[in-house]
Amino acid sequence: MLTDRRNVIVMAGIPAIMQVMLDPATKFLKTGKKMLSTAIDLHRPEGEIAELFGNLQKRYLDVPMGSYPFIRDGRPGTQLVLRSIDAARLAEAENELKVQLAARGWI
């Protein structure tokens, strides 16, 4: 059942049913600026990257960042994700990160 109570829309949890319900619900959704993101996968443990990445986060407080550890091919790695609604600011932060990673030979 689709219920609109000012700013709440309730839908079924079953994906196939929810998809059918989503089309009529979209007219009630407000949209804003698109969130952009970029990701860099490194075969380095999160702990090795933490200080560098933390310092970058302090310089770009307006660019949300996250690090997500993974294991691929039996090796630890980390995915670094940067997000922003400002494409220029996102590119600036990404470029600075890549320069720092390249200086360490990590990319």
Helices and strands as residue ranges (DSSP letters): E 3-4, E 9-10, H 15-25, G 26-28, E 36-42, H 46-59, E 65-72, E 75-84, H 87-103
